[in-house]
Amino acid sequence: MPVVSRDELRARIGEVPRVLLGHLPTPVDFCGRLTEAVGGPKIYVKRDDCTGLAFGGNKTRQLEFTIAQGLAQGADVLIGGAGSQSNHSRQLAAASAKLGVDCALVLVRDHKSGSVQGNLLLDDLLGAGVELVDVPTQELLDDAKRALVAKFEREGRKPFVVMQAANRPFGAMGYALCMAEMMDQFDAIGETPTTVVLCSGSCTQPGLIFGKTALGLDVRIVGIRPILWSYDIKDAFLGVLGQMAKILELDVAFDEARIENIDRYVGEDGYGYCTPEGNAALRLMARHEGILLEPIYTAKALAGLIDMVNRGEIGKDETAVLLHTGGTPALFAYAEELLR
Ligand SMILES: Cc1ncc(COP(=O)(O)O)c(C=O)c1O
């Protein structure tokens, strides 16, 4: 049962502070040749690699809301940080440039920070300050972000950490809207998506789940995890969902048992490393549809979709949507692994 109509959901989210950054709506493409090659469900791609903002990606929709939180608090420098090929950081740098605020990034000195390529190159071109930090994982960057905040405060500035847990419900708002946008598009096409597959570990999937639940849609949302966090991801998603309901003053009940976020496609080497299945999926998409994925998020999502079809976990009579969350500049930092 729907809790709200699409218009009402848009109106509620319309009350939440937002800066407009994206080229929306993004297109939906039917992948006829990929569908045939996979031999399974009809496959569509929701092209969130086309959100604009320095090569696009899912972070555009999130940043519209998360940056607005910072600006509402008077921020004049936006702080970000993750792996050295972070798409969030690159899009944060672009948004900061567009909005005329400074951007300071702390990035992990990792296996991709040795050469200035892909997102790391773009961070510099976009004018962000970049500091490389020696920590084993991006989860351990909090101290470095706190140190940066303290430094800016000493200088009389107003720093705001964009990627922080308290900001996730706001980031997810963009994907509740995306759910409504997608349904409008599928109505126009005359199709009903049965399964949406995407790569997500923090905001994108909870946003879609919120949208689908609030709108009372019977669509399965399968998250493919790019990274193994030290905390329980379902708890984190439920926390985001509960906060969203509170902010939007909507009484939405979430079925924990139906939250699917699968960790089996991260790969042996973990976050930030290619997998053979992902690389094969990337080439399959490129050579059948002329659409480029990247190896760390979206290629693993397509590899997961294909594997689930082969296992019979996604039916051949279904209509599946791959949400392309972007990240394509990272391709250039992975040339060696992709050509191997
Ligand atoms: C290309 C791409 N896809 C998917 C994700 C996952 O996004 P989130 O964890 O915010 O849902 C990210 C960022 O982490 C990304 O850069």
The ligand as a MOL file (V3000), in Angstrom:
LIG
                    3D

  0  0  0     0  0            999 V3000
M  V30 BEGIN CTAB
M  V30 COUNTS 16 16 0 0 0
M  V30 BEGIN ATOM
M  V30 1 C 30.4390 4.7620 -8.9860 0
M  V30 2 C 29.8830 4.4900 -7.6400 0
M  V30 3 N 28.8640 3.6410 -7.5240 0
M  V30 4 C 28.3140 3.3530 -6.3250 0
M  V30 5 C 28.7970 3.9260 -5.1610 0
M  V30 6 C 28.1330 3.6010 -3.8720 0
M  V30 7 O 27.4160 4.6960 -3.4120 0
M  V30 8 P 26.6620 4.6670 -2.0050 0
M  V30 9 O 27.4610 3.8000 -1.1120 0
M  V30 10 O 26.5980 6.0770 -1.5960 0
M  V30 11 O 25.3380 4.1020 -2.2370 0
M  V30 12 C 29.8810 4.8150 -5.2340 0
M  V30 13 C 30.5030 5.4570 -4.0550 0
M  V30 14 O 30.8040 4.9270 -3.0450 0
M  V30 15 C 30.4260 5.1150 -6.5010 0
M  V30 16 O 31.4550 5.9530 -6.6180 0
M  V30 END ATOM
M  V30 BEGIN BOND
M  V30 1 1 1 2
M  V30 2 1 2 3
M  V30 3 2 2 15
M  V30 4 2 3 4
M  V30 5 1 4 5
M  V30 6 1 5 6
M  V30 7 2 5 12
M  V30 8 1 6 7
M  V30 9 1 7 8
M  V30 10 2 8 9
M  V30 11 1 8 10
M  V30 12 1 8 11
M  V30 13 1 12 13
M  V30 14 1 12 15
M  V30 15 2 13 14
M  V30 16 1 15 16
M  V30 END BOND
M  V30 END CTAB
M  END
